[in-house]
């Protein structure tokens, strides 16, 4: 089988190699992978390192159960599944132990044509989704779901602000609109903002032409502020998120697109009695809740481009260029 392997930091060091196909042992399954999707985390692992090498990258994918080992009853051959991001987080609150086994990081990722997995580490995908659409769910979809349905749950009276038009932000926009909430979308591109409007965004802010977008968000909500900010920028955006959030609201920090450090204006945080929550993905139990909602809504993830399996480096460069709207996928 073909496998993408990283032996040194850098996109040019990704190599397509041949490895023996895995055979499942007791409690294990073999999954024939059909699609993968990219996350910013995957780009960082390839271009900046931080994980043991050699590495099979990427955390998010979807495929078909091809074979099962003895004692497996959760799934059967032929089932369409996604591997879970945290293989060891089945349910309950996040713990250090639950984060131990992260695909494409501490354990091999999905860029292999056949994967050997614990039978507990997969989940069935909604029937109406293609493999490429399903592959967008494990990280981007679940992170957005946990942000606005679990950690800072919203309802039809809520206002959510999403930053940019990457995978997590677009999922948060789609989920929020399905719930009936209002959405403020920000971007540096008027073209992308128009696409966000077509997905249901109620208010649009171009943060290049309106650099004080936190104050603008307050204006758009008649001075009240957003109930939840889906914070993906980090260093360059937290201050304005504190401006934009309502008193008693939540800033859910899920990304570091703008950098890794930030000076927080503490009086703004406690003055608004705001909650700042850091999250990374979610549990299998939360994944099941999201899939039930997606299936009921017949929601379709937004895919920008799909690359062939032998063009994974091109897919990473497309993410690096940051011109995408929604998700970038790989088809096997």
Residue pairs with C-beta under 8 A, 6 or more apart in sequence:
1 18
1 19
1 20
1 21
1 112
1 113
1 114
2 16
2 17
2 18
2 112
2 113
2 309
2 310
3 16
3 17
3 18
3 19
3 56
3 111
3 112
3 113
4 14
4 15
4 16
4 17
4 56
4 57
4 58
4 111
4 112
4 312
5 14
5 15
5 16
5 17
5 54
5 55
5 56
6 13
6 14
6 15
6 45
6 46
6 53
6 54
6 55
6 56
6 57
7 13
7 15
7 53
7 54
8 53
9 46
9 47
9 48
9 49
10 46
10 47
11 46
11 47
11 313
11 316
11 317
11 320
12 313
14 46
14 57
14 312
14 313
14 316
16 310
16 312
19 112
21 30
21 113
21 114
22 30
22 114
22 115
22 116
23 30
23 67
23 116
24 30
24 67
24 68
24 69
24 72
24 116
25 69
25 70
26 69
26 70
26 71
27 69
27 70
27 71
27 72
27 118
27 119
27 120
28 68
28 69
28 72
28 116
28 117
28 118
28 119
29 65
29 66
29 67
29 68
29 69
29 72
29 75
29 116
29 117
29 118
29 119
29 122
30 65
30 66
30 67
30 68
30 114
30 115
30 116
30 117
31 63
31 64
31 65
31 66
31 81
31 83
31 114
31 115
31 117
31 122
32 63
32 64
32 66
32 113
32 114
33 61
33 62
33 63
33 110
33 112
33 113
33 114
33 115
33 332
34 61
34 62
34 63
34 64
34 131
34 135
34 331
34 332
35 61
35 62
35 63
35 130
35 131
35 132
35 134
35 135
35 306
35 329
35 330
35 331
35 332
36 58
36 60
36 61
36 62
36 110
36 111
36 135
36 329
36 330
36 332
37 58
37 60
37 61
37 132
37 135
37 136
37 139
37 140
37 167
37 303
37 327
37 328
37 329
37 330
38 58
38 60
38 315
38 316
38 319
38 327
38 328
38 329
38 330
39 58
39 59
39 60
39 139
39 140
39 167
40 166
40 255
40 256
40 257
40 319
41 59
41 104
41 105
41 139
42 57
42 58
42 59
42 104
42 109
42 316
42 319
43 316
43 319
43 320
44 50
45 51
45 55
45 57
45 104
45 105
46 57
46 316
47 316
47 320
51 105
51 106
52 106
55 104
55 105
55 108
55 109
56 104
56 108
56 109
56 110
56 111
56 112
57 104
57 109
57 111
58 103
58 104
58 109
58 110
58 111
58 330
59 85
59 102
59 103
59 104
59 105
59 109
59 110
59 138
59 139
60 82
60 85
60 103
60 110
60 135
60 136
60 137
60 138
60 139
60 140
61 82
61 83
61 110
61 115
61 135
61 138
62 80
62 81
62 82
62 125
62 131
62 132
62 134
62 135
62 137
63 80
63 81
63 115
63 131
63 332
64 78
64 79
64 80
64 81
65 75
65 76
65 77
65 78
65 79
65 81
65 122
66 77
66 114
67 77
68 75
68 76
68 77
68 119
69 119
72 119
74 119
74 120
74 122
75 81
75 119
75 122
75 124
79 124
80 124
80 125
80 127
80 131
80 134
81 122
81 123
81 124
81 125
82 122
82 123
82 125
82 134
82 135
82 137
82 138
82 287
83 103
83 110
83 115
83 117
83 121
83 122
83 138
84 103
84 121
84 122
84 123
84 138
84 284
84 287
85 102
85 103
85 138
85 139
85 142
85 281
85 282
86 98
86 99
86 101
86 102
86 281
86 283
87 101
87 102
87 103
87 107
87 117
87 118
87 120
87 121
88 97
88 98
88 99
88 100
88 101
89 98
89 99
89 282
89 283
89 284
90 98
90 120
90 283
90 284
90 285
91 283
91 284
91 285
91 286
92 98
92 283
92 285
94 283
98 283
99 280
100 106
101 107
101 121
103 109
103 110
103 138
104 110
104 111
108 115
111 312
111 330
113 309
113 332
120 284
121 284
123 284
123 287
123 288
123 291
124 291
125 134
125 137
125 291
126 134
126 291
126 294
126 295
127 295
128 295
128 298
128 300
129 294
129 300
129 301
131 331
132 303
132 306
132 329
132 331
133 300
133 301
133 303
135 329
135 330
136 167
136 171
136 301
136 303
136 326
136 327
136 329
137 287
137 290
137 291
137 294
137 301
138 281
138 287
139 167
139 281
140 166
140 167
140 168
140 171
140 327
141 167
141 171
141 290
141 294
141 301
142 281
142 282
142 286
142 287
142 290
143 168
143 171
143 254
143 279
143 280
143 281
143 282
144 168
144 169
144 171
144 172
144 175
144 230
144 254
145 171
145 175
145 282
145 286
145 289
145 290
145 293
146 279
146 281
146 282
146 286
147 168
147 172
147 228
147 230
147 252
147 254
147 279
148 154
148 160
148 172
148 175
148 176
148 179
148 228
148 230
148 252
149 175
149 179
149 289
149 290
149 293
150 282
150 286
150 289
151 250
151 252
151 277
151 279
152 227
152 228
152 250
152 252
152 275
152 277
154 160
154 176
154 179
154 181
154 227
154 228
155 179
155 180
155 181
156 179
156 180
156 181
157 181
158 176
158 179
158 181
158 182
158 227
158 228
159 181
159 182
159 183
159 184
159 221
159 224
159 226
159 227
159 228
159 246
160 172
160 173
160 176
160 181
160 182
160 183
160 184
160 226
160 227
160 228
160 229
160 230
161 183
161 184
161 185
161 186
161 217
161 226
161 228
161 229
161 230
161 241
161 244
162 169
162 170
162 172
162 173
162 176
162 183
162 184
162 185
162 186
162 201
162 230
163 169
163 186
163 229
163 230
163 231
163 232
163 233
163 237
163 241
164 186
164 187
164 232
164 233
164 257
165 185
165 187
165 189
165 192
165 195
165 196
165 324
165 325
165 326
166 232
166 255
166 257
166 324
166 326
167 326
167 327
168 230
168 232
168 254
168 255
169 185
169 230
169 232
170 196
170 199
170 302
170 325
170 326
170 327
171 301
172 230
173 183
173 185
173 196
173 199
173 200
173 201
174 199
174 200
174 299
174 301
174 302
175 293
175 299
176 182
176 183
177 183
177 199
177 200
177 201
178 293
178 297
178 299
181 227
182 202
182 203
183 200
183 201
183 202
183 203
184 201
184 202
184 203
184 204
184 205
184 217
184 220
184 221
184 226
184 244
185 193
185 196
185 197
185 201
185 203
185 204
185 205
186 204
186 205
186 206
186 207
186 213
187 193
187 196
187 204
187 205
187 206
187 207
188 206
188 207
188 208
189 206
190 206
192 325
193 201
193 204
193 205
193 206
194 204
195 325
196 204
197 204
199 302
203 217
203 220
205 213
205 216
205 217
205 220
207 213
210 216
212 240
213 240
213 244
214 239
214 240
214 241
214 242
214 243
214 244
215 243
217 225
217 226
217 243
217 244
218 224
218 225
218 243
218 244
221 246
224 246
225 244
225 245
225 246
225 247
225 249
225 272
226 244
226 245
226 246
226 249
227 245
227 246
227 249
227 250
228 245
228 249
228 250
228 251
228 252
229 241
229 244
229 245
229 249
229 250
229 251
229 252
230 252
230 254
231 237
231 238
231 241
231 251
231 252
231 253
231 254
231 255
232 254
232 255
232 257
233 255
233 257
233 258
234 253
234 255
234 256
234 257
234 258
234 259
234 260
234 262
235 256
235 258
235 259
235 260
235 261
235 262
236 258
236 259
237 258
238 251
238 253
238 262
238 264
239 262
239 264
239 265
239 268
241 251
242 251
242 264
242 265
242 268
242 269
242 272
242 274
243 268
245 251
245 272
245 274
246 272
247 272
247 273
247 274
248 272
248 273
248 274
249 272
249 274
249 275
250 274
250 275
250 276
250 277
251 274
251 275
251 276
251 277
252 277
252 279
253 276
253 277
253 278
253 279
254 278
254 279
254 280
264 276
268 274
269 276
282 290
293 299
301 326
301 327
302 325
302 326
302 327
303 326
303 327
303 328
303 329
304 324
304 325
304 326
304 327
304 328
305 315
305 318
305 324
305 328
305 329
306 328
306 329
306 330
306 331
307 314
307 315
307 318
307 328
307 329
307 330
307 331
308 330
308 331
309 330
309 331
309 332
311 330
312 330
315 328
315 329
315 330
318 324
318 328
319 328
